[in-house]
Amino acid sequence: MRVQCVICDTIEELVDDTLEAKRLRNRPIHTHMCKACHDRITERTKERLATGSFHFFRSSRRIEDDF
């Protein structure tokens, strides 16, 4: 299955039997990010958290336990 990154528009190949491929087929609202974009966002988020002026709102513990 061919997928396109929503940020940098690179086209990658996904194995059809993976969970991510199934999610993209069945629910088009799910989007795909390439590994490079995902890592870049993770690094930048950690940098903003380290400054102390960025507040990262997480869901409550009770909601996470229900999943």
PEZI-V406549 format. One line per field, one symbol per residue. phi: phi as a letter, one per 20 degrees, with the letter a starting at -180 (. if undefined). Layout:
phi = ???
This chain:
phi = .eccffedmfdcddffeefffffffecfffddcffffffffffffffffffneddeedfffffffff
